């Protein structure tokens, strides 16, 4: 695969690129410096596939695609597949409570590759056994994001991170990020 070396290089070196929050259906685009993404912590706490540098297991994995071919200069959509570990769930991109941390995808801006938007699925309704009246909006098992992009002719690397907060039936864990990297070949 042509992108495996570039993907590994991205995962081990953060770089000084600009990050941007991909606009959701109802939110505005936000530009963030890489150092601000996880204020106070390292940008990449996890490595592929599901073990962090400290040896702890991640709760969400990016499944596929690793590489896509797209028509050069024309709008194109691709699905990004993720899996949440059994027994866990993550907050959706629009949790019902403002105090909960939403799931977001942040991507690096690269010349020749433009991500116009990302569609997030509607979260499933969930409530804890100790508070059945309080409904949460969550993702569990597998979920798919749809990225809308345009690429100039050539090879590009779509790289970013999925930021999420995982919970089990008793408590929630600190937010984490996992890397997302896809080779985009525009012909």
N, C-alpha and C positions, 0 to 999 in steps of 0.2 A: 504494500500500500504506500502510495506516495506521501501521505500525510502523517504517518506514524512518527517519523523523526521530528517534524515540525510540531506535532502535538506534544511530544515529550518535552521539547524545548520550551514550549509555552507553559507547561505545568511546573517546570523547575525554575523558570526565571520570570518574574512578574513584569519587568519592563516599566517604562515611564509613560505608557499610553494613557489616553483618556478613556474613561468608562462612561457609559450612558445607560440609564434605565430605559429599556425598550418600552415605548408607550403602550399602555394597556388600553382596553376598549374605551375607558372613560377618564384616563389620566393624561397629564401633559408629560412631555419628554423632559428628563432631568439629566444634566451633565454633572458627573462626579469625578474628581481625581481618584486614582487607584488607592491612594493612602486613606481616603475617606470612606471607602466602601464598607469596611468593617472596623470603624474607628477603634483604635486601641489594640487591634490584633492583627495577625498575619493575614494576608489576602487569601492564601491558599492553605487551609487547614487540612484538606484532604487530598489524596492522590487517587488515581484510577486503579482498581475499580471501586473498592469500598473500604479501604483502611486508611486512616489518617496517618500523618507523619509521626504522630505520637503513639501509634499502634491501636488507637480506639476505632471502633467500627462506625461507619457512617450509616445513616438511616435511609438515605435515598441514593439511587444509582442512576446515572445517565446510561440508557441502553443503546440507542442508535438513532440516527444513522452516523456512521463515521465519515462517509463521503457521499456527495451528491453531484450530479451533473445537471446544469441548468442552461436554458437558452440565454446567451449573452444579451444584455441590455433590455431584457423583457422581465416584467414582474413575474415572480414565481413563489410558490408556497411549498414549505416542507414541514413534515411533522417531526417533533422531537419527543422521543419516548423515554419515560422515567418510570422507576419502580420504587415504591415505599416498602420497607421491610414489614413482614407479617407482625401483627400485634401493635403496629404503630400507625399514626396518621400525621399529616402535616396540615397546617392552616392553609386554606385556599388563598388565592391572590386578593380576595376581598372578604376577609373574616368579618363576622357580624359585630364583634367587639373591637373598638378602636385600640384597646390595650394589647391585642394579639398581633403577632408579627406576621405579615402577609408573605406569601411565596412570591419572589420576584426573579426575573432573569435580567442580568446585566451583561451587556456585550461590549467588546472593544471595538471602537471605530477603526476601520481599516480602509485605506484608499481603494476604490474600485468595488467595494462591497457595501451595500446599504441595506440595513434592516429597517423596514418602514414601521412594522408593528409586530406584536406577538399576541395571539389570541389564547387566553387561558380558559380551560373548561369551567363550567359552573361547579361549585363545590357541592359535595353531598352533605346532607343534614346529619348531624351527630350530636348526641348528648351523653354526658357522663352518667353512670348509674346513681351517683350521689346527688345529681342535679338534673333530673330528666326534663324539666321545663326550660332549661337553658340550652338553646340550639346553637351549634357551631357549624361553620362551613369549612369542610375539610377535603383533602385528597387522601386516598388510601389505595393499596394494591398498585395498579398501574394508572398513569395519567399521561395525556398527550398535549403538548403545546404546539400551536401552528405558527410558524415564523413566515412572515411575508418579506421577501427580499428582492433586490435587483443587483446583478453583478456584471461588471465589465468583462470583456473577453480575457481569459487567463485563469490562473489558479489563485485561490484565495483561502484564507483560514478564518472561518467564523469561530471566534473564541469568546468565552464568557464564563459566568458562574451563575448557578442557581442558588439563591439564598432562601432558606426555609427554617422553620422551627418545628421539630418533631415532638410528638406527645404520645404517651401510652394512656391506658385507662385511668391512671392515677395522677400523672403529673406531666409537665412539659419540660423539655431540655433546652439548654442554651442554643441560640441560632447557629447554624453552620452554613457553609457553602460547599458546593461540589463543582468541579470544572466541567465545562461543556466545550467540546472542540469538534468542528466538522470541516473537512476539506470540501471546498466549493469549486467545481470546475465549470467555468462558463465557456460554452462553445458557440 
